[in-house]
Amino acid sequence: MFDNLTGRLSGVIKTLRGEARLTESNIQKALREIRMALLEADVALPVIKDFIARVKEKAVGHEVMNSLTPGQALVGVVHKELIAIMGGEQAEINLSTVPPAVILMAGLQGAGKTTSSGKLAKWLLEQKKKKVLLVSCDIYRPAAIQQLELLAGQAGADFFPVQAGQKPGEIGIAALDYARKHHHDVMIVDTAGRLGIDEAMMQEIRELETLLQPIETLFVVDAMQGQDAVNTAKAFSEALPLTGVILTKLDGDARGGAALSVRHITGKPIKFTGIAEKLTGLEAFYPDRMASRILGMGDILGLIEEAQRNADQNEAQKLMKKMKSGKGFDLDDFKMQFQQMKKMGGMSAMMDKLPAQLSQAAQNINIDDKVISRTEGIINAMTQQERSKPDILKASRKRRIAAGSGVSVQEVNRLLSQFEQARKMMKMMNKGGMSKMMRGLKGMFPRM
């Protein structure tokens, strides 16, 4: 999402780092570039004005102008102000109340409320070890109740059944009574959305809020709406006592302005971001990490946490032993690497959290997630002996594998060539050579 903004800001930063000293003239030039980058990213104009004013005030101060590395000092100022504009510190979800803690989900139709409700239920189950009840008060959208029931089953949460003819207020009160009797820790209430803001919608959700007294009222907003997302967020914050924001579709191709604007406009913290369709695609929002990603510094901590959550630690340890010994790395290990990558959201999700230079190097290699799936199919068409001893793969075996996986013999040969490159790369990584590893990646995927 932030590719264009990151590219523009990285260019400004690179120029400043090359300056022997900072003057008011080159600071003004840098700020003009930053202003243009933010405008192109669809950041709200009041936010841009405030941001530029704060950066300028600190940039022309004694600390930056007299720094031994003025360019880096200014980068530090921009980084701090980006963090501040997105809320400063991470805002955790509040569950400090007598159970059940009620979480009310609000937002327009199509913003992703129902999916986010399912994702949040799974997050609370896995991260906070809470017993969760999902409730749908959306009696208008066809199949909304069935969709939430399906998501509840996939997430491992309980679902409150809705009777025909019940009104949203009746459903909410009955669900709250059910949650108390069945000792649920959290009750997530999905509400009806509209294509636009109207008084009937606002009145209905205000009544629900009054009846249920939620500890959290989360506004779900689509990051791809741009400026409209900010206007909608402002309208909801005026109508409801919002406690936080969930920003969905952050992995889309929008320009990212909503992420920088919504906190400043509403005064409410972004608590979560939606980054994929799958139920595990919900992340706690960290302003400092997002600022680092925008400035091309990556989010290595986020990448490590993702690996810890989704990667098979036993398999990873086995692979590490093989890497250290330099022996035994076979096609099953090769396939396992791809499977671990998929669990972490695929190659594109991983690249998004790498620092700009590494991410750009990997993007130049153009590793396609579809190609990775095809690679798995080729390996699955092999026997166990062939996977553990790929040297025995001669012409007749390759033809059989190609036919079994629906690819050409050339693709089988390409896979084996990539595997050999990977084997070499494991040895390079064992010796600690990052530049050698990146060259190895280019060798692995020359045509992908």
N, C-alpha and C positions, 0 to 999 in steps of 0.2 A: 504493500500500500504506500509506503513512504519512499519508494525508489527515487521518484523525481525530486522530492524535497531533500532527501539525503544527498543526492548527486549535486544539487545546487549549493547546499550548505557546505558540503565537503570541499567544493571548489573555492568557496570564500575562505574557508579555514586554511586550505593549502596555501592560498595567496598570502594570508596574514602571517603564517608561520615562516614565510620566506622574507618578511620584512625585518630589517635590522632594528628598527624602532617604530613605534606607533605614533602617529600624529593625528590631529583632529581631522585632517584631510583624508587620510587613508581609512580612518575609522568611519567617517561619513560615507565613503564609497562602499565599505563592507556592509554597513547598515542598510544602504539602498538595495544592495544585492539580497540581503536577508529579507527585507520587506517584500521584494518582488517574489522571492521563493515562497514566502508565506501566503501571498496573494494567490499565486498559482496553485498552492495546496488547498485553496478554498477555506482558509482560516478567516473567521469573522473579523471585520475591520476594527471594531473596538478592541479586540484582543491584540491585533497587530500593533495598534497605536500604543497600547499600554506596554507591550513587550519591548518594542523598539525604544520607548522612553526609558524604561528601566535598564536596558542593556547600555544605552548611551550614557546614562548617569554614572554607571559603574565603570564603563570603559574609559571615560576621559578622567577618571579619578587617579589619584596618586599611585595606588597599588598596581594598576595595569600599565600606566604610562612609564613608570620607573622600574618595571620588572626586567630582569635579565633576559627573559623569554616572553616579550610582550604579546606575540601571536598566540602562544599557548595560554597565557593569562586571559586573553580575550575569549578564547575557546572555553575556558573554565567559567567565565561570566555567562556566556550564551547557554552553556550546559545547566548552570544553576537556575537561570531564569526560565528555561524550558521545564525544569522540574517544578519550579514554583507555579508556573501557569497551569500545570496539570494536577496541582493539588499538594505538592510538597512531599509529604510522607504517605505511605500506603494506608488506605482506609480499610480496615478489616470489617467483615460482616458482623453485625451485632446480634448475639443470641442470648444476651444477659437479661433474661426474664423468666418468669414462672412458665414451665412448658405447658402447652406447645408455643414456641416462638413463631408468630405468624409473619410470613413474608408475602407482601402483596406486589404482584407484577403488573405494571402499567405501561401503556404505549400504543402506538398506532398499529393498525392491521398490516401484517407483512414485515414488521420490524424484527420478528423472531421471538415473541414472548413465550409461546408454547414450547418451542425447542429449547429456549433458555431455561424454562422452568424444569424441563427434564435434565438438562446439563447441570443445573444448580443442585438438583436432588442428588445426582450421582456424585458431584463434588463434595456435598455435605456428608454423604454416606462414606466416601473413601477418605477424605481429608480430616473430617471432624468426628467420624464414627457416630453419627446421629441417626435416629430412627425418623424417617421422613414420610409425610403424607402429602400426596399431590391432589389438588382439587381444581376442577374446571368450572368457572362461573361464566364461561362463554357459551351462551345458549343460542347465539345467532349464527355463527359461522358453521356451515355444514361440516360435520365430522371432526370439529374441534375437540369435543369430549373424547371421542374414540382415539384421536391422535395422542392426547395426553395420557390416556390409559395405556396405549401401546408403549409410549416413552417410559412410563412408570415401570412397566414390566421389564423393559430393557435395562433400566437404571438399577433395578432391584428395590425400588421404593413402593410403598403402599398407595393405593388409589381409592378415592372416595366415590362410590357409585352415585350417579345423578338420576333422579326420578323424572319422568316426563311431566312437563307442565310446571316444574319448579322455577321460581324466580331467583336471580343471582343472590339476593339477600337471604332467602330461605336456604339456599345451598350452602352459603357461607356459615350461617349459624349452626345448621345440622352437622356440617363437617367439623366445626370447632368442638362441638359436643362429642363427636365420634373420636376426634384426636385426643381429647382429655381422657375419655374412658379407656382408650387403647394405648395410653402412655406414649404418644408420639412426642419426640423432642421438637420437631419443626413441622409446620404446615405451610406449604407453598400454594398460593392461590393465583391461578391464571385467570385473567380478566378479558373481557371482550375488547376488541380494537375497532377502529373505524378507519375509513380511507382518509378522513380529515377530522380536525377537531370540531366537535359540535357539543352543544349544551347538554343534550340528552345523555351522551356518553360520559361527560364530566360529572353530571349529577349522579348517575348510576355508580360510578367508581367512588365518588365522595361518600355516598351512603354505605358502600361496602367498607370503606376505610373507617367510618364512624362505628359501624357494627362490630368489626373485627379488631379494631385497635392494634394494627400490626406494629411490630418492633422495627421492621424494615419495609419501606415502600420504595421499590426499585423501578426506575424508569428505564425501559428497554428501548434503545435507539439504534437505528441502522446507520452505521458509519458511512455507507455509500450515498446517504441523502445529502451530504455536504452542508451548505448553509441552511437548508430546510430543516435538517436535524436539530440545529441550534435553536431555530425559531420554535419548533415543536417542543423541545425540552423546556424552553422558557415558559410556554403556555401551560405545560403540565406542572411546572414548579410553582406557578402562581395559583393553580387550582388545588394542588395536593401538597401535604407536608412530606415531600420526597426526602429520602435519606441517602440515596445513592443512585448511580447510573450503571447499567450494563450496556457496553458498546459492542454491538454484534457486527459480523462480517468484516472484521479487521484484516482478514486475509484476502479481501477482494481487491479490485483494481481502482478503488476510489483514491482521492488525493490526500486523505488523512486529516483534513481540516477539522472535522468534528472532534477528533481525539484531543486536539489542542484548544478547541473553543468551548466545548460543552461544560467543562468544569468552571471556567471563568464566567460564563454567561449565567449558569444556574446557581453557582455557589455550592453545588453538591459534588461530592467526590465520585470519580469513576471507580467502582469496586471490582468489576469483572470485565473481561473482554472475550468475545466469541471469536474463535479463530479457525473453526472447521465445522462441517455438518455433523460429524460423529459426536456422541455423547461426552467423550473425553475432551472435546474442543472448547473448554472454558478455562480461562486462566485468571488468577488474581492479578489486579492491575498494580504495577509498581511504577510510579512516575519517573524515578531515577533510571530504571532500566529502559523505559520507553524513550527517554531523552537521549540515552546512550545509543540506542538503535537509530534514532533520527539523525544523530551526528555521525553515523557510520562506525560507531565503536562496538556495535554488537551487543548481545545479551548472553554472555557465556554462562552466567549464573542460572538464567532461565533454561538454557540448553542442558546444563548438568541436572537441574531439577526434573526436567522432562525425561531425561535418560533414567534417572533414579525411579521415577514413577512407572515408566512403561517398559523399560528394558528388563530382560531376564538376567538377573544378577549371576545366577549359577552358570548360564551359558557364557556370559561375559568373562567370568573368572576362568573358565576352561580355555576360552580364546586367548586370554592374557598369558596363560601358561604356555600355550603353543607358540605365541609370539616371542616369549622370552627364550624358549628353547630353539626357535627357528625351525621346528619340525612338526609334522603332523597336520598342517593346515590343508584341509581338503574341500571338496565342492559342497559338502554339507555345511561347513563353516562359512563358506562364501554365501550360500543361500541364507543362512541364519543372520548374517550381517544385513541383508536386504530386509528381512522380516523385522528386525529390530528397528530399522530405519522407518518402516511403515508404521510401527507402533508409535513412533515419535512424530507422526503426522506427515511422513514422506520427505523426500529430499528438499522440496520447496520450503517446507516449514522449518527445516533445519538451517537452510541457507539464510533465511530471514533473520536468524539470531546470531549469525557469524559476523565478525567485524567486516567492514566494507571491502577491504582488500582481499580477504579470503573468500568472501561471498562472491565477489566479481570473478575471481579465478575459477571458482566452481561453476558459476553461471556460464563462463566461456566454454567449459567442458560440456554444458547442456545435458545433464543427466536427467532423462525423462522418466517419471514414475511409471508410465506405461511400459517402457522398455524394461524396467526392473521387474515388473510382473511377468513379462515374456521370458526373462532370464530364469525366473523361478520355475516357469512351466517347462523349460528345457531341462533343468536339473531334475525336476520331478519325473521326467520321462526316462531317466537313467536308473540302472540297477544300483543296489547298495555297493556292490563291488566296484562299479564304474565311478561312483561318487568318491569313494575312498582312494581309488587308484586310477586317476584320469589318464595316466600314461598308456593304459591298455585300449584307449578309444581309437580304433582304426576305422578305415573307410566304411565297412559294413555296419559297425555299431553306430557310427555317426548317422548313416542313412536311416537306421531304425529309430534313433532318438529324434531326428528331424521329422519323420513321419508321425511319431507319437505325440510330438508337441506342436505340430502344425506349422513348422518353420522350414526354412531352407537349410541345407548342409552348411552353407556359408555362414549362417547365423550361429550354428553350433560351433564352427571353427572360431568365430569371433568371440563367443563366450569363453572358450578354452584359452584363447589368447588373453582375454581380460583377466581370467583366473590366474594365469602365470604372472601377469603384471601385478595383481593383488598380492601374490605370494612374495614377490620382490619388494612390494611396498611395505609389507609386514616387517621384513628385515630392516628396511630403512627407518620405520617408526621405532623399532627396537633400539636403533642407534641414535634416535632423537633428532633426525633431520627433517624439519617441517618443509623446507624448500624442496628437498628430495621427494617428500611424500606428495606434494602438489604436482611435481613433474610426473610422478608415478600415476596419479589420477588421470592426467592427460593421456598417458599411455594406455590406461585401462579403457577409456571411453573416447577413442579418437573420432568416431563417426556418429556418436549419439546426439 
